[in-house]
Amino acid sequence: MVTVSESGKPCRNREGRRKRRLPEWVVGYLFILPALTGFVLFYLLPTVRAMEISLTDWNMLRAPRFIGLDNYVRLFSDPKFWDSLRLTLLYVVYNIPVQTALGLLIAVLADRLARGVTVRAIIIAPYLLSNVVAALIWLMMLDPLLGLTNHWLEFIGVARQGFLSSPDQALISVAGISIWRHVGLTALLFYAGLQAIPKDLYEAARLEGASEFTMFRHITLPLLRPVLAFILVTSVIGSFQIFDVVAVATKGGGPAESTRVVLWYIYEQAFRFNRMGFASAASMVLFTILILVTLLQMRVLRGGQSDLA
């Protein structure tokens, strides 16, 4: 159907224009096509390839030889693998609760006391450094002889600490470096979540005589649940894959293998001992653990739901 405009020229009505538009599902797929292409090329296909390699004996010098599930059997009987997994879990326990709590505290303080761009820039500044640079900075700061940290401790009457050179303190020190670098991003994500909470909820609670703690418990935390779920899922996945800080700050698993986390174990098997099939099997086990942990977190935290709805 064609209508005539005031100038006398024919023009199609809106119905005709709508018929020529692409379906919504096609437009949606076109929008996600670049990200989907990157995901398939750089994540899905390498994962499938790693799964194939995990079933072979391959040292990268000769053709892979299919051996079935032998790599997995040897992996589960290797005490060093279980020890690396234990150290990784310890690192997650040291890292995630402190990083999340500090990030939430900084976000609340920034929201209540200082909302300027300068404050947010200072908060996010450590995250702009790479993990390698952050590790190098703290490697010098925590040096047992020349580091400024020990000089400050001596100034306040505390004995020198080994930090990265001590088997008892190395893993905690690595966790501290990661917390320092990532807490700013965590705080910024929480800050963005706080901006989405309607302020009239707090005003109504104040009129009812609610304290700051009561409002934080019954308004802030429930409405931040989707943000909290996102932060915990991404932080836990990143913590399980800690590698570069360990490689730089403790020279790869030291001292006395006290920081040989699971990703460093995989790296050693693949590139130091040339056991690519065995390393791929360990990678697939780590991949499975991360999927299970993520599903558990999403289930417990109900990350796909929001009380704002």
C-alpha positions, 0 to 999 in steps of 0.5 A, a space after each residue: 500500500 502506497 500513500 501520497 505525501 503533501 508534495 504529491 510524491 508517493 511514499 510507503 507507509 510504516 507497515 511497508 517499512 516494517 516488512 523490509 526490516 530484518 527479524 529481531 533474532 537476526 539483528 541480535 545475532 549480528 550484534 553478538 557475531 564479533 564476540 561469538 567469532 572470538 569465543 569460537 576461535 580463541 576459546 571453544 576450538 582450543 578447548 576441544 583441541 585440548 580435550 583431544 590432546 589430553 587423550 594422547 601421549 605427545 611431547 611435541 617432538 613426534 606425532 601424538 599417540 592415543 592412550 585413552 584415559 591413561 593421563 587422567 589415571 596418572 594425574 589423579 595418582 600424582 600427589 603433586 597435582 593434589 598439592 598444587 590444587 590444595 595451594 590454589 584453594 588456599 590462595 582463593 580462600 586468602 584472596 576472595 573474601 578479603 578482596 570482596 569485603 575491601 572492595 565493598 567497603 571502599 565502594 560504600 565509602 566512595 558513594 557516601 563520602 566522595 563521588 568525584 572522578 579523581 577518587 574513582 581514578 585513584 581507586 582503579 589506578 593499581 588495576 591499570 598496571 599489569 600483573 607482571 609490573 605489580 609483582 615486580 613492584 612488590 618484589 622490591 617492596 617486600 625484599 627481606 633485606 632492602 625492601 621498604 616494607 621491612 624498614 617500616 616494620 622495624 620503625 614501628 618495632 616489628 621484626 623483619 619478615 620473609 614475605 615472598 622468601 618464606 615458605 609460610 608467608 609466600 602464598 599469603 604475600 602473593 594473595 596480598 599482591 593480587 588483592 592490592 591490584 584487583 580491589 580497585 576494580 571490585 570497588 568500582 563494580 560495587 560502586 556502579 551497582 550502588 548507583 542503580 539502587 533507588 535512593 528513595 528506598 534509603 529515604 523511606 527506611 530513614 523515615 522508619 527509623 532504620 539504622 545505617 547497618 539495617 539499611 546496608 543489610 536489608 537494602 544494599 546487600 540484597 539489591 547488590 546480589 547480581 553484582 556480587 555474583 558477577 564479582 565472585 564468579 569472575 574473581 574465583 575463576 581468575 584466582 584459580 588461574 593465578 600464574 604471572 604473579 607466582 612466576 615473577 614474585 616467587 620465581 615459579 612455585 618457590 620457596 620450597 614449592 609453597 606457591 606451586 599452584 595448579 596453573 604453574 603445575 600445568 605449565 611445568 608439565 607442558 613446557 619443562 617436561 614436554 608432557 603436553 598430553 598430561 598437561 592437557 589432562 590437568 587443564 581439562 580437570 581444572 576446566 571442569 572444576 571451574 564450571 562446577 564452582 561457577 554453577 554452584 555460585 550462580 545457584 547459591 547466589 541466584 545471580 540471574 535474579 534481581 530484587 529490583 525487578 
